Amino acid sequence: MNRATHYHNMTTEELKGEFQSKKQELFNLRFQHSTGQLKDPLMLNKVRKDIARVLTVIKERDLGKVKQVEKKASKKVGGAA
């Protein structure tokens, strides 16, 4: 499953949480980069692109181009007899 599909399968609330966590991760990576502690500089680009993907899915839903995914409450099957 590619990343775009992964984000399309999330609810809007999950996407907003993912956006916040990616912004925090980007901040941390920038800080590590400026102090010379970043081991993989390509992570900056990956996180920026992930943020763009999340924002794109949110915008598509706002415009009504994509249906929102609704998580259904799972029912317990079976029980004590």
N, C-alpha and C positions, 0 to 999 in steps of 0.2 A: 504494500500500500504506500503510495507516495504521500508526501507531506500535505499537499493540497487536499487530498481525499480525507486525510486524518482530520484536518481542520473543518472540513465540511460536515463531518460526522459528529462534531461537538455542538452542544447547545450554546446559545448566546452568552449565558452566564459563564460557562466554561471557557469560552473564547475571551471574555473580558478578563478572567483570571489568568489565562495563558498570556494575554497581552501584558498584564502587570508583571508577571514573573519574567517574561522575556525582556521587558524594559529594565528590570532590576539586574538581570544577567548581563545585559549590554553595558549598564553602568559599571558593574564589577569588572567586566573585561576591559573597558576603557581605562579604568583605574590601574589594573594590572599592566596594561600596555604602556601607560605613561611612566610607571615605576620600573619597567623593564623585566617584569616577572611573568609576562604572558608567554606560554610555551608554543601555542598554536595561533598565530595572528589571523589565520583564515576563519577562526571562530567568530571574529567581529562581523565579517560579511555574512556568515551563515545565520547569525542571530538577527542581523538587520533584515535579511530576506524572510526569515520566519515572522518577524514583526509585520512586514509588508503583507505576507500571506494572510495573517490573522486579520489585519485591518481590511484587506480586500474582501474576505468572507463576510465580515461585519457589514461593510458598505453594501455588498450585494444583497444581503438580507434586508437592510434598510430600504433599498430601492425596490424590493420585491422580486428580484430576479431569481432568487434561490429560496426554496422552502426551508423553513427552520426545522431543525431536528428536535423532536420532542422525546425526552426520555420517559418511558412508561414505567410505572412502579411494578416491580416484579412480584408476582404472587408466589407464595409458597405452595408447592405441589405436594400433596400427601399430608399426612398428619398422624397423630396417635390414634389408633383404632381401639 
